[in-house]
Amino acid sequence: MSTAANIVVALVALIHIYILVLEMFLWDKPAGLRAFGQSLQAATASKVLAANQGLYNGFLAAGLVWGLTLGAAGTGVKVFFLACVLVAGLYGAATASRKILYVQALPAAIGLGLLLLA
């Protein structure tokens, strides 16, 4: 179970690195516009806010990677950051897009479940 949990934690970290790239660097580019379903005008107006949001996603990814590098001693760190991702995903799904539930919250919940079973 521990290996499966770590694979899911790494996957969640990679998802958040991808979100960082989308929000910080591609927000007003075709890939970012498609990913977030925005017009160029809306993306241009919110570019600074999106970059800030992307930075926070980077911190989540960094925390998960940190937990992975600690080995067995990193379980608490992984649980904390997965819980943060889960809460952010639930809030995002409730306020922004239901898609966030599946992209962020569900993988985090699976990771938490696997960590707790390990």
C-alpha positions in Angstrom: 0.0 0.0 0.0 2.9 2.4 0.8 4.1 2.3 -2.8 0.7 2.9 -4.2 0.2 5.8 -1.8 3.5 7.3 -2.9 2.6 6.9 -6.5 -0.7 8.8 -6.0 1.1 11.5 -3.9 3.6 11.9 -6.8 0.7 12.1 -9.3 -1.0 14.8 -7.2 2.3 16.7 -7.1 2.6 16.5 -10.9 -1.0 17.6 -11.4 -0.2 20.7 -9.3 3.0 21.4 -11.1 1.0 21.3 -14.3 -1.6 23.6 -12.8 1.2 26.0 -11.8 2.4 26.1 -15.4 -1.1 26.7 -16.8 -1.9 29.4 -14.3 1.5 31.2 -14.2 2.7 30.9 -17.7 -0.1 29.7 -20.1 -3.1 31.5 -18.6 -3.7 33.7 -21.6 -2.3 31.3 -24.2 -4.4 28.8 -26.1 -3.6 25.9 -23.7 -4.6 28.0 -20.7 -7.7 29.4 -22.4 -8.9 25.9 -23.3 -8.1 24.4 -19.8 -10.0 27.1 -18.0 -12.7 27.8 -20.6 -11.9 31.6 -20.7 -11.9 34.2 -23.3 -8.7 36.1 -24.0 -10.2 39.2 -22.6 -11.1 37.6 -19.3 -7.8 35.9 -19.1 -5.9 39.1 -19.7 -7.9 40.8 -17.0 -7.2 38.1 -14.4 -3.6 37.1 -15.4 -2.0 38.5 -12.2 -4.5 36.7 -10.0 -4.0 33.5 -11.9 -0.2 33.7 -11.5 -0.7 34.1 -7.7 -3.0 31.1 -7.7 -0.5 29.1 -9.6 2.2 29.9 -7.1 0.0 28.5 -4.3 -0.4 25.3 -6.4 3.4 25.2 -6.6 3.6 25.3 -2.9 1.2 22.3 -2.6 3.3 20.4 -5.1 6.5 21.3 -3.2 5.0 20.1 0.1 4.0 16.8 -1.5 7.5 16.3 -3.0 9.0 17.2 0.4 6.9 14.6 2.1 8.0 12.0 -0.5 11.7 12.8 0.0 11.4 12.2 3.8 10.4 8.5 3.2 8.4 6.9 6.1 9.1 10.0 8.2 7.1 12.1 5.7 3.7 10.6 6.2 2.5 13.5 8.3 3.7 16.0 5.7 2.0 14.1 2.9 -1.2 13.9 4.9 -1.2 17.6 5.6 -0.6 18.6 2.0 -3.0 16.1 0.6 -5.6 17.5 3.1 -4.9 21.0 1.8 -5.3 19.9 -1.8 -8.6 18.1 -0.9 -10.0 21.2 0.8 -8.9 23.4 -2.1 -10.4 21.0 -4.5 -13.7 20.8 -2.7 -13.9 24.6 -2.4 -13.0 25.0 -6.1 -15.6 22.4 -7.1 -18.3 24.3 -5.1 -17.4 27.7 -6.3 -15.7 27.5 -9.7 -16.0 24.3 -11.6 -17.2 20.8 -10.8 -14.3 19.5 -12.9 -12.0 20.5 -10.0 -13.6 17.8 -7.9 -12.2 15.1 -10.3 -8.9 16.7 -11.1 -7.9 17.8 -7.6 -10.1 16.6 -4.8 -10.6 13.0 -5.9 -6.9 12.2 -6.4 -6.1 13.8 -3.1 -8.8 11.8 -1.4 -7.5 8.5 -2.9 -3.9 9.4 -1.8 -5.2 10.2 1.7 -7.0 6.9 1.8 -4.0 4.9 0.7 -1.8 6.7 3.2 -4.1 5.9 6.0 -4.3 2.2 4.9 -0.5 1.9 4.7 
